[in-house]
C-alpha cells in the first residue's frame, strides 16, 4: 500500500511545483488588471476635480490671468503627487475586486482543492504591491517632487497673484527672498534661531521694482519684529558711495512669522533621496527638520502600507461566497482602509508636532495594520 502511494505523492508534489508558479503569475496579472481598473478612473476623477478647483481659484485673481492650457498643465504637475496619496486605496479596492471576482467564479475554490493555501493566494499580489511601492518611492517620487516644486511656483504667480517669498537652506547658510510692489530683498544668514525669527551674520541685497541693485546691508544679527527686520551693528553699502555704519537698520517686510518656516521647500517638493541631506542642512542652519524626516519615513513605509492593504482586502473578500453578506464585508474593508488612512494622518501630525517618535508615527500604522490583517487571516483561514 505504502509503495503504491509514494509514486502518487511524488507525482502530486511535482504537480504542485508546476501549478504554483503558473498560478502566481496568473494572480499577478489578475491583480494588476484589477488595480488598473480601479486606479485609472480614480486618477481621472482627481484630475478633473483638481482642474475645476484651480479654475475656480484662478478666476478670483484679476491681475494675472491663466488660460485653460496653463491650468491643465498645473493640474498635470500636481497629479503624480495626488496619485501617490490615492495609491493605497487603489491597492485596497483593486485587491478586493480581484479576490471577490475570483471567489465568485470559484477559481480560488478550485485552487484550494488543488492544495494551495491562502498565503499562496496572497503572495503574488503582495509581491506586486511591494514592488509597486518601491518603484513609486524610488523613481516616481523624485519626478513628482520636481513637478510639485514647479507647480508651487506657478501657483504663486497665477493663483495667489503675488511673487511668493522664497526660502532655502544650502551649505552656505539660509537664503530668504521677500518682494513687494516697491522692490525686493534677498537676505542671507549663516545661522538662524527661534524658528528663523533671529538671524546671525546677515547680508541683505536690495533691489528696486525693476530689479536694479540699490544697496547692500551687512549686519551682525537680525531680528524679526512683526513688520520689519531689525538689523544690529549694520553697514550700508551703496554704489558710488562710501560705506556707512548704522547701529540699527530697519528693513520693512511683508513676511509673517510662519512664512519663514513654511516657505522653505515643502516636504512634497523634496525627493526621497534628497531629504536626509536637506534635513541635515536645516538642523545646521537652526531650523526644525522634523516634518521632512516624517515625510522620509512615511515614504519609506509606503511598500508596507500597500502590502497591508492587500492583507486587509483578503480578510473581507476571500470567504464571502461561503459566508454571504457581500456588501457588509466589502463595506467593512472600505471602512478599514479609510480608518488606516485617518490613523496614519493623525500619527503623521503627532510626529510633526514631536508628540510621538518619528519612526513610530510613520511606521506604526503600517505595522499595526499588517499584524492585525495577518491575525485575522490566521483566525479565518485554515491555510
C-alpha positions as CSV (number, residue, x, y, z in Angstrom):
1,X,0.0,0.0,0.0
2,X,2.7,2.5,1.0
3,X,4.7,1.5,-2.0
4,X,1.8,2.3,-4.3
5,X,1.1,5.7,-2.5
6,X,4.7,7.0,-2.7
7,X,4.7,7.4,-6.5
8,X,1.3,9.2,-6.3
9,X,2.7,11.5,-3.5
10,X,5.7,12.3,-5.6
11,X,3.6,12.9,-8.7
12,X,1.3,15.2,-6.6
13,X,4.3,17.1,-5.3
14,X,5.7,17.6,-8.9
15,X,2.2,18.8,-10.0
16,X,2.1,21.3,-7.2
17,X,5.5,22.6,-8.1
18,X,4.3,23.2,-11.6
19,X,0.9,24.7,-10.6
20,X,2.3,27.2,-8.0
21,X,4.4,29.3,-10.4
22,X,1.7,29.4,-13.1
23,X,-0.9,30.3,-10.5
24,X,1.3,33.0,-9.1
25,X,1.8,34.7,-12.5
26,X,-2.0,34.4,-13.1
27,X,-2.7,36.0,-9.7
28,X,-0.3,38.8,-10.5
29,X,-2.0,39.5,-13.9
30,X,-5.4,39.4,-12.3
31,X,-4.4,41.8,-9.5
32,X,-2.6,44.2,-11.9
33,X,-5.8,44.3,-14.1
34,X,-8.0,44.9,-11.0
35,X,-5.6,47.6,-9.7
36,X,-5.6,49.3,-13.1
37,X,-9.4,49.1,-13.4
38,X,-9.8,50.9,-10.1
39,X,-6.8,53.3,-10.3
40,X,-7.5,54.7,-13.8
41,X,-10.9,56.2,-13.1
42,X,-9.8,57.5,-9.7
43,X,-6.9,59.4,-11.3
44,X,-9.1,60.8,-14.0
45,X,-11.6,61.9,-11.4
46,X,-8.9,63.5,-9.2
47,X,-7.5,65.4,-12.3
48,X,-10.9,66.8,-13.2
49,X,-11.7,67.9,-9.7
50,X,-8.4,69.5,-9.2
51,X,-8.7,71.3,-12.6
52,X,-12.1,72.6,-11.6
53,X,-10.7,73.8,-8.2
54,X,-7.7,75.5,-10.0
55,X,-10.1,77.2,-12.4
56,X,-12.2,78.5,-9.5
57,X,-9.2,79.9,-7.7
58,X,-7.7,81.4,-10.8
59,X,-10.9,83.2,-11.6
60,X,-10.6,85.2,-8.4
61,X,-7.2,86.6,-9.4
62,X,-7.7,89.7,-11.7
63,X,-4.1,90.8,-12.1
64,X,-2.6,87.7,-13.8
65,X,-4.9,85.6,-15.9
66,X,-4.1,82.0,-16.5
67,X,-5.6,80.3,-19.6
68,X,-7.1,76.9,-19.6
69,X,-4.0,75.2,-21.1
70,X,-1.8,76.7,-18.3
71,X,-4.3,75.4,-15.6
72,X,-4.3,72.0,-17.3
73,X,-0.5,71.9,-17.2
74,X,-0.5,72.9,-13.5
75,X,-3.1,70.2,-12.6
76,X,-1.0,67.6,-14.5
77,X,2.1,68.7,-12.5
78,X,0.2,68.1,-9.3
79,X,-1.4,64.8,-10.4
80,X,1.6,62.4,-9.6
81,X,1.7,63.5,-6.0
82,X,-2.1,63.1,-5.7
83,X,-1.8,59.7,-7.3
84,X,0.7,58.6,-4.7
85,X,-1.7,59.6,-2.0
86,X,-4.6,57.7,-3.7
87,X,-2.4,54.6,-4.4
88,X,-3.1,52.7,-1.0
89,X,-6.8,53.0,-1.6
90,X,-6.4,51.7,-5.2
91,X,-4.4,48.7,-3.9
92,X,-7.1,48.0,-1.3
93,X,-10.1,48.2,-3.7
94,X,-8.1,46.6,-6.5
95,X,-7.4,43.6,-4.3
96,X,-11.0,43.4,-3.1
97,X,-12.2,43.5,-6.7
98,X,-9.7,40.7,-7.7
99,X,-10.4,38.4,-4.8
100,X,-14.2,38.9,-4.9
101,X,-14.3,38.1,-8.6
102,X,-12.1,35.0,-8.3
103,X,-14.1,33.8,-5.4
104,X,-17.4,34.2,-7.2
105,X,-16.1,32.4,-10.3
106,X,-14.8,29.5,-8.0
107,X,-11.3,30.0,-9.1
108,X,-10.0,30.2,-5.6
109,X,-12.1,27.3,-4.6
110,X,-10.5,25.2,-7.2
111,X,-7.1,26.4,-6.2
112,X,-7.8,25.4,-2.6
113,X,-8.9,22.0,-3.8
114,X,-5.6,21.7,-5.6
115,X,-3.7,22.2,-2.3
116,X,-2.9,25.9,-2.5
117,X,-3.1,27.9,0.8
118,X,-4.3,31.4,1.4
119,X,-0.7,32.6,1.8
120,X,0.0,31.3,-1.8
121,X,-3.0,33.4,-2.9
122,X,-1.7,36.5,-1.2
123,X,2.0,36.2,-2.0
124,X,1.7,37.3,-5.7
125,X,-0.5,40.4,-5.1
126,X,1.7,41.3,-2.1
127,X,4.8,41.0,-4.3
128,X,3.1,43.3,-6.8
129,X,2.2,45.8,-4.1
130,X,5.8,45.6,-2.6
131,X,7.5,46.2,-6.0
132,X,5.0,48.9,-6.9
133,X,5.7,50.7,-3.6
134,X,9.5,50.5,-4.1
135,X,9.1,51.8,-7.7
136,X,6.9,54.7,-6.5
137,X,9.3,55.7,-3.7
138,X,12.5,55.3,-5.6
139,X,11.5,56.6,-9.1
140,X,8.1,58.2,-9.2
141,X,8.6,60.3,-6.0
142,X,11.7,62.3,-7.3
143,X,9.9,63.0,-10.5
144,X,6.7,64.1,-8.7
145,X,8.7,66.2,-6.3
146,X,10.2,68.2,-9.1
147,X,6.9,68.7,-10.7
148,X,5.4,69.7,-7.4
149,X,8.1,72.4,-7.0
150,X,7.3,73.9,-10.4
151,X,3.6,73.7,-9.6
152,X,4.0,75.7,-6.5
153,X,5.9,78.4,-8.4
154,X,3.1,78.6,-11.0
155,X,0.5,78.6,-8.2
156,X,2.2,81.5,-6.5
157,X,2.2,83.5,-9.7
158,X,-1.2,82.7,-11.3
159,X,-3.3,81.7,-8.3
160,X,-2.0,83.7,-5.4
161,X,-1.4,86.7,-7.6
162,X,1.9,87.7,-6.0
163,X,5.5,86.7,-6.1
164,X,5.9,84.2,-3.3
165,X,8.6,84.9,-0.7
166,X,11.1,82.1,-1.1
167,X,13.4,80.5,1.4
168,X,16.0,77.8,1.0
169,X,18.9,76.3,3.0
170,X,22.2,75.5,1.4
171,X,25.6,74.6,2.7
172,X,26.5,78.3,2.8
173,X,23.5,79.2,5.0
174,X,19.9,80.5,4.8
175,X,18.6,82.4,1.9
176,X,15.3,84.4,2.1
177,X,13.6,86.4,-0.5
178,X,10.8,88.9,0.1
179,X,9.1,91.0,-2.6
180,X,6.5,93.9,-2.7
181,X,5.4,96.4,-5.4
182,X,8.3,98.7,-4.4
183,X,11.1,96.1,-4.9
184,X,12.6,93.0,-3.4
185,X,15.3,91.9,-1.0
186,X,17.4,88.8,-0.8
187,X,18.6,88.0,2.8
188,X,21.5,85.7,3.5
189,X,22.4,84.5,7.0
190,X,24.8,81.9,8.3
191,X,22.5,80.5,11.0
192,X,19.0,81.0,12.4
193,X,17.3,80.5,15.7
194,X,13.9,80.8,17.2
195,X,12.3,79.2,14.2
196,X,14.0,81.6,11.8
197,X,13.0,84.8,13.6
198,X,16.6,85.6,14.6
199,X,19.4,85.5,12.1
200,X,23.2,85.9,12.5
201,X,25.9,87.1,10.2
202,X,23.3,88.8,7.9
203,X,23.8,90.2,4.4
204,X,20.9,91.9,2.6
205,X,20.8,92.6,-1.2
206,X,18.1,95.2,-2.0
207,X,16.6,95.8,-5.5
208,X,14.0,98.2,-6.9
209,X,10.9,97.2,-8.7
210,X,12.9,96.9,-12.0
211,X,15.4,94.5,-10.3
212,X,18.1,97.2,-10.3
213,X,20.6,96.9,-7.4
214,X,20.1,99.5,-4.8
215,X,22.3,98.7,-1.8
216,X,23.9,96.0,0.3
217,X,23.5,95.9,4.1
218,X,25.7,93.8,6.3
219,X,24.8,93.2,9.9
220,X,25.9,91.2,12.9
221,X,22.4,89.9,13.6
222,X,18.8,90.5,12.5
223,X,15.5,90.1,14.5
224,X,12.0,89.7,13.1
225,X,9.8,92.4,14.7
226,X,6.4,92.0,13.1
227,X,6.5,94.1,10.0
228,X,10.3,94.9,10.0
229,X,13.6,93.2,10.2
230,X,15.8,94.9,12.8
231,X,19.4,94.7,11.8
232,X,22.0,95.4,14.6
233,X,25.5,96.7,14.0
234,X,24.9,97.2,10.3
235,X,27.0,98.6,7.4
236,X,25.1,100.1,4.5
237,X,27.0,99.9,1.1
238,X,25.6,101.7,-1.9
239,X,27.0,102.1,-5.4
240,X,29.4,105.0,-5.8
241,X,29.1,105.9,-2.1
242,X,31.2,105.3,1.0
243,X,30.1,102.5,3.3
244,X,28.2,103.9,6.3
245,X,27.9,102.3,9.8
246,X,24.4,102.2,11.2
247,X,23.8,100.9,14.8
248,X,20.2,99.8,13.9
249,X,18.8,99.4,10.3
250,X,15.2,98.5,9.8
251,X,14.0,96.7,6.7
252,X,10.3,96.6,6.0
253,X,8.9,93.1,5.4
254,X,5.7,91.5,4.3
255,X,6.6,88.2,5.8
256,X,4.6,86.6,8.6
257,X,6.2,84.5,11.4
258,X,5.0,81.2,9.8
259,X,6.1,82.3,6.3
260,X,9.8,81.8,7.1
261,X,9.5,78.2,8.1
262,X,6.7,77.3,5.7
263,X,8.2,79.0,2.6
264,X,11.2,76.6,2.9
265,X,10.9,73.8,0.3
266,X,7.7,71.9,1.0
267,X,8.4,68.3,2.0
268,X,6.4,67.2,-1.0
269,X,8.8,69.2,-3.2
270,X,11.9,67.4,-1.9
271,X,12.6,64.0,-3.3
272,X,13.0,60.9,-1.1
273,X,16.7,60.6,-1.9
274,X,17.4,64.3,-1.1
275,X,15.5,64.6,2.2
276,X,18.3,63.3,4.5
277,X,20.9,65.8,3.3
278,X,18.3,68.6,3.3
279,X,17.3,67.7,6.9
280,X,21.0,67.9,8.0
281,X,21.3,71.4,6.4
282,X,18.2,72.5,8.2
283,X,19.5,71.3,11.5
284,X,22.8,73.0,10.9
285,X,21.0,76.3,10.0
286,X,18.9,76.3,13.1
287,X,15.5,75.2,11.6
288,X,13.5,72.1,12.5
289,X,13.8,69.2,10.2
290,X,11.0,67.1,11.8
291,X,8.4,67.4,9.1
292,X,11.0,66.4,6.5
293,X,12.1,63.3,8.5
294,X,8.5,62.4,9.0
295,X,8.0,62.6,5.2
296,X,11.0,60.4,4.6
297,X,9.9,57.7,6.9
298,X,6.3,57.9,5.6
299,X,7.6,57.4,2.1
300,X,9.8,54.5,3.2
301,X,6.9,52.8,4.8
302,X,4.7,53.0,1.7
303,X,5.6,49.5,0.4
304,X,4.5,48.1,3.7
305,X,1.3,50.1,3.6
306,X,0.4,48.7,0.2
307,X,1.0,45.2,1.4
308,X,-1.2,45.8,4.4
309,X,-3.9,47.0,2.1
310,X,-3.8,43.7,0.2
311,X,-4.0,41.7,3.5
312,X,-6.9,43.9,4.7
313,X,-8.7,43.2,1.4
314,X,-8.1,39.5,1.7
315,X,-9.7,39.3,5.2
316,X,-13.1,40.6,3.8
317,X,-13.0,39.1,0.2
318,X,-11.7,35.6,0.2
319,X,-14.6,33.8,2.0
320,X,-17.7,35.9,1.3
321,X,-19.1,33.3,-1.1
322,X,-19.4,30.9,1.8
323,X,-20.5,33.3,4.4
324,X,-22.8,35.7,2.5
325,X,-23.2,39.4,3.4
326,X,-21.1,40.5,0.5
327,X,-22.0,44.2,0.8
328,X,-21.4,44.2,4.6
329,X,-17.9,42.6,4.2
330,X,-16.9,44.9,1.4
331,X,-18.1,47.9,3.3
332,X,-16.1,46.8,6.3
333,X,-13.0,46.6,4.1
334,X,-13.6,50.1,2.8
335,X,-14.0,51.3,6.4
336,X,-10.8,49.6,7.5
337,X,-8.9,51.2,4.6
338,X,-10.2,54.7,5.5
339,X,-9.6,54.1,9.1
340,X,-6.0,53.2,8.3
341,X,-5.7,56.5,6.3
342,X,-7.1,58.6,9.2
343,X,-4.9,56.9,11.8
344,X,-1.8,57.4,9.5
345,X,-2.7,61.1,9.1
346,X,-3.1,61.6,12.8
347,X,0.1,59.8,13.6
348,X,1.9,61.9,11.0
349,X,0.6,65.1,12.6
350,X,1.7,63.9,16.0
351,X,5.1,63.1,14.6
352,X,5.5,66.6,13.1
353,X,4.4,68.1,16.4
354,X,7.1,65.8,18.1
355,X,4.4,64.4,20.4
356,X,5.4,60.8,19.4
357,X,8.7,59.5,18.0
358,X,9.1,60.0,14.2
359,X,9.6,56.3,13.5
360,X,6.5,55.3,15.5
361,X,4.4,58.0,13.7
362,X,5.5,56.8,10.3
363,X,5.8,53.1,10.7
364,X,3.3,52.4,13.5
365,X,0.1,52.4,11.4
366,X,1.6,50.2,8.6
367,X,3.0,47.6,11.1
368,X,-0.2,47.6,13.1
369,X,-2.4,47.1,10.0
370,X,-0.2,44.3,8.7
371,X,-0.2,42.4,12.1
372,X,-4.0,42.8,12.5
373,X,-4.6,41.6,9.0
374,X,-2.3,38.5,9.5
375,X,-4.0,37.7,12.8
376,X,-7.5,37.9,11.2
377,X,-6.4,35.6,8.3
378,X,-4.9,33.1,10.8
379,X,-8.2,33.1,12.6
380,X,-10.5,32.9,9.5
381,X,-8.4,30.6,7.2
382,X,-7.1,27.2,7.6
383,X,-4.1,27.8,5.2
